[in-house]
Amino acid sequence: MNTVLSVISGNQSDLGQGGIIAVISAALVFLMLSLIVLITWLVFKVISGVTAKAKPPVVPVAASAQPVNTALDEDATVAALVASIDYRNETKKDIKVISIKEIK
């Protein structure tokens, strides 16, 4: 520890002592970064544990709804995507598209 203090105070100017300070400083930086990563990982686990308990809402579908063949109809696919994105933005919850019906 005396070598670190002597280099900082300017009593000696040795390249080896400067190297020691550089290594100690780099180790402290990596230690602090590791601590930050650990804290953010723990916060992520806590937040994902809380949100995992909430289930996405299920939107009821009429029994007489005829599903549209979205593989053949590009407009129906685009409409379903836009509607699901709009509903997701409105409710701020995860959703699942179960079926699509055409309204005439």
Summary of the structure (lengths in Angstrom):
residues: 104
radius of gyration: 29.9
end to end distance: 82.5
largest distance: 89.4
contacts: 192
relative contact order: 0.09
helix: 62%
strand: 2%
